[in-house]
Amino acid sequence: MDVFVLKDSVTGSMTDEEFFRFCSENPQLRIERNSSQQIIIMSPTTSLTGKYNTEILRQLSNWNIQQKAGEVFDSSTGFTLPDNSVYSPDASWVSKDKWHNLSEDEKNRFAPICPEFIIEVKSKTDHLPDLKAKMKAWLKNGALLGWLIDPVEEIVYVFKPDVKEEIKIEGFDQKVLGEGPVDGFVLDLTLLK
């Protein structure tokens, strides 16, 4: 996925309200904001990446329907994190308690919460070091578990706040087991081939 960072001279220092309005007025764009307040505009996902995202979201949603313990969100969902960045993971899960503590107004914006579980999917044009840095940002902001999935290399990187280095799972002939907030969730990687 190609990424374009708008310079401060273009965006100035947008307030949260201005950023929300900018995103609302440009629904055709995938827009994020990092903790330095830089606006990041990404190209739409490729068809193949969209296929992977849909399968991952389907499996997570099916598990969540059985568990009834949280809410699942897609890649269009923005979250305002404690460091004031606004990111949109490819798939995410938030516990019901955390979700229900938000006001209706907060739910209708970029909710000021960090999902407990996030999944990012690497596209062919994404840069792995950038995605790993983003995964670490998720953890610093409160995520309890993160999976970075690289379908091209067939590798899953597992990120946890209490583990310094990511865990690497190689091969899509297996399943990845959820833990912590999504204990019992099983992602069947064979369905991503």
Protein Blocks (a to p, Z undefined) as FASTA:
>chain_A
ZZddddfklnmpadfklmmmmmmmmmmbccdddfkopacddddddfklmmmmmmmmmmmm
mmmmmnopaccddfkbccddfkopacddfbdcddfklmmmpcfklmmmccdbddfbdcdd
ddfkbcfklmmmmmmmmmmnopabdcdddfknopacdddfklmbacddehjkbccddehj
lgoiacdfklmZZ
